[in-house]
Amino acid sequence: MFAELSSHAAELRQRLVAFMDEHVYPNERALLTPPPEKDRWAPRPLAMALMEKARAAGLWNLFYNHGPEGAGLSNLEYAQLCEVFGRSLAAPEIFNCNAPDVGNMELLAAYGSPEQKDRWLRPLLSGDIRSCFAMTEPAVASSDATNIETEILRDDGDYVINGRKWWVTGAPSHRCKVAIVMGKSDKSGPKHKQQSMILVPMDTPGVTVVRPLTVYGFEHAPLGHAEVLFENVRVPATNMLLGEGRGFEIAQGRLGPGRIHHCMRFVGLAERALESMCRRAESRFAFGSRLAEMGGVRQVIGQSRCDIEQARLVTLKAAWMMDKVGNKAARNDIAVAKIAVPTLTGAVIDRAIQVHGGAGLSQDFFLAEAFAETRFLRIGDGPDEVHREALARVELERGK
Ligand SMILES: Cc1cc2nc3c(=O)[nH]c(=O)nc-3n(C[C@H](O)[C@H](O)[C@H](O)COP(=O)(O)OP(=O)(O)OC[C@H]3O[C@@H](n4cnc5c(N)ncnc54)[C@H](O)[C@@H]3O)c2cc1C
């Protein structure tokens, strides 16, 4: 059923592997760690140069299948390419396949007006700008999006936005030029029709990036995550996406593919962690034997292979279902992957850290940051519990 690549996808995969070896791994540390004396949110010449190379090599917008700007891959094919570049946290941006821009580009392609596409989707696809998605708020439990309090209120030919958001990925970057903001345009309407999504240029008066946020101390520069304040932010009514009250509809469409792309990348990250674990175990001696000869270490290596295979299979199944029946009908498979993969791959990375000893926690290896990444996804894009709850509803219905 799985893993059949067209000759086009297989050829892209081969070139992607070569590009990673030649350009990404050797520069990984420099790409992930901004020099302390420089503005950490400014564009980095090295990243920009590699993006240019990736684009020239046709390794660009691999996720995108809404037009000639993409690579024309199925979800199942993209999953297998995503696994290749998912091995490095520095890679997604180089190939213009990073969150949240991918989700925002998908959203604009599906729901944007021709003018909105021309102004925002076009420069995003060409990598000239970055974007962010502002839904979560510090004041309310945002895993339940009906709680969102930000106001998007009509005032003649404009909308006026007021609210405080946080965990807005990408907002600190100087390259971030537009936010997709979710908020309430009708507080008294039916629960799932109260919310809207609107495009807000980041340089609009009243938009303030208050502070960057860290994940276990990692800044994730140069994109990062931020708290963002919207105070009497005025944008033209034509910036509304799809129509007033249609925010929930758009949110459902946006999050499905975004979630699965994280899973695809994590499979690659866990494979790399297992390779690193084995190399380390082969090369270190303690108490008279190689770590690789110790029963406990061999057990975690074996278990890690089992976990990666499970993670890969649920991810590929979800991607395959998206191709066969569409994102909406594949939502249960997407939920299974979203719940299972960060835990399975996070466990592999955690074991790799343990086998590396102190080195595993240090900046000398990719493992500590990789662990933080898998841990965050058990909360980001909705906490695991919310997805389990949705699955439970379906299962209980099935039993009736
Ligand atoms: C690194 C990172 C990047 C992010 N990027 C973005 C972004 O770009 N844009 C954006 O808008 N948001 C982003 N988020 C925010 C993320 O989507 C929210 O943190 C998430 O949806 C949870 O909302 P909350 O933090 O308000 O937690 P709360 O809603 O307060 O939930 C807290 C906890 O309550 C429990 N819980 C909730 N519901 C249930 C339930 N039904 N059953 C059982 N337990 C439950 C869970 O354990 C949950 O973790 C990001 C978060 C992180 C960490």
The ligand as a MOL file (V3000), in Angstrom:
LIG
                    3D

  0  0  0     0  0            999 V3000
M  V30 BEGIN CTAB
M  V30 COUNTS 53 58 0 0 0
M  V30 BEGIN ATOM
M  V30 1 C 6.2400 26.0510 20.4600 0
M  V30 2 C 4.7910 26.4050 20.2800 0
M  V30 3 C 4.3770 26.9890 19.0880 0
M  V30 4 C 3.0480 27.3860 18.9320 0
M  V30 5 N 2.6770 28.0470 17.7840 0
M  V30 6 C 1.4510 28.6080 17.7190 0
M  V30 7 C 1.1120 29.4880 16.6470 0
M  V30 8 O 1.8930 29.7230 15.7090 0
M  V30 9 N -0.1150 30.0970 16.6810 0
M  V30 10 C -1.0050 29.8920 17.6880 0
M  V30 11 O -2.1010 30.4640 17.6560 0
M  V30 12 N -0.7170 29.0380 18.7050 0
M  V30 13 C 0.4820 28.4120 18.7620 0
M  V30 14 N 0.8070 27.6100 19.8330 0
M  V30 15 C -0.1450 27.4620 20.9270 0
M  V30 16 C -0.7740 26.1060 21.0720 0
M  V30 17 O -1.5680 25.7830 19.9430 0
M  V30 18 C -1.5640 26.1180 22.3860 0
M  V30 19 O -0.6200 26.2140 23.4410 0
M  V30 20 C -2.4530 24.8920 22.5470 0
M  V30 21 O -3.5190 24.9160 21.6400 0
M  V30 22 C -3.0080 24.7640 23.9640 0
M  V30 23 O -3.6390 25.9390 24.3920 0
M  V30 24 P -3.2540 26.5360 25.8370 0
M  V30 25 O -1.7800 26.7080 25.8730 0
M  V30 26 O -4.0960 27.7180 26.0750 0
M  V30 27 O -3.5900 25.3710 26.8700 0
M  V30 28 P -4.9610 25.1760 27.6500 0
M  V30 29 O -6.0930 25.2830 26.7050 0
M  V30 30 O -4.9440 26.0260 28.8470 0
M  V30 31 O -4.8490 23.6410 28.0650 0
M  V30 32 C -3.9840 23.2160 29.1230 0
M  V30 33 C -4.0640 21.7220 29.2780 0
M  V30 34 O -5.3840 21.3390 29.6340 0
M  V30 35 C -5.5730 19.9870 29.2560 0
M  V30 36 N -6.8020 19.8590 28.4480 0
M  V30 37 C -7.3180 20.7580 27.5810 0
M  V30 38 N -8.4400 20.2440 26.9990 0
M  V30 39 C -8.6140 19.0130 27.5020 0
M  V30 40 C -9.5790 17.9790 27.3030 0
M  V30 41 N -10.5860 18.1240 26.4180 0
M  V30 42 N -9.4530 16.8190 28.0120 0
M  V30 43 C -8.4370 16.6650 28.8890 0
M  V30 44 N -7.4860 17.6060 29.1090 0
M  V30 45 C -7.5790 18.7560 28.4410 0
M  V30 46 C -4.3560 19.5800 28.4220 0
M  V30 47 O -3.4470 18.8520 29.2200 0
M  V30 48 C -3.7630 20.9170 28.0340 0
M  V30 49 O -2.3720 20.8400 27.7420 0
M  V30 50 C 2.1070 27.1390 19.9690 0
M  V30 51 C 2.5180 26.5060 21.1580 0
M  V30 52 C 3.8390 26.1460 21.3260 0
M  V30 53 C 4.2460 25.5080 22.6250 0
M  V30 END ATOM
M  V30 BEGIN BOND
M  V30 1 1 1 2
M  V30 2 1 2 3
M  V30 3 2 2 52
M  V30 4 2 3 4
M  V30 5 1 4 5
M  V30 6 1 4 50
M  V30 7 2 5 6
M  V30 8 1 6 7
M  V30 9 1 6 13
M  V30 10 2 7 8
M  V30 11 1 7 9
M  V30 12 1 9 10
M  V30 13 2 10 11
M  V30 14 1 10 12
M  V30 15 2 12 13
M  V30 16 1 13 14
M  V30 17 1 14 15
M  V30 18 1 14 50
M  V30 19 1 15 16
M  V30 20 1 16 17
M  V30 21 1 16 18
M  V30 22 1 18 19
M  V30 23 1 18 20
M  V30 24 1 20 21
M  V30 25 1 20 22
M  V30 26 1 22 23
M  V30 27 1 23 24
M  V30 28 2 24 25
M  V30 29 1 24 26
M  V30 30 1 24 27
M  V30 31 1 27 28
M  V30 32 2 28 29
M  V30 33 1 28 30
M  V30 34 1 28 31
M  V30 35 1 31 32
M  V30 36 1 32 33
M  V30 37 1 33 34
M  V30 38 1 33 48
M  V30 39 1 34 35
M  V30 40 1 35 36
M  V30 41 1 35 46
M  V30 42 1 36 37
M  V30 43 1 36 45
M  V30 44 2 37 38
M  V30 45 1 38 39
M  V30 46 1 39 40
M  V30 47 2 39 45
M  V30 48 1 40 41
M  V30 49 2 40 42
M  V30 50 1 42 43
M  V30 51 2 43 44
M  V30 52 1 44 45
M  V30 53 1 46 47
M  V30 54 1 46 48
M  V30 55 1 48 49
M  V30 56 2 50 51
M  V30 57 1 51 52
M  V30 58 1 52 53
M  V30 END BOND
M  V30 END CTAB
M  END
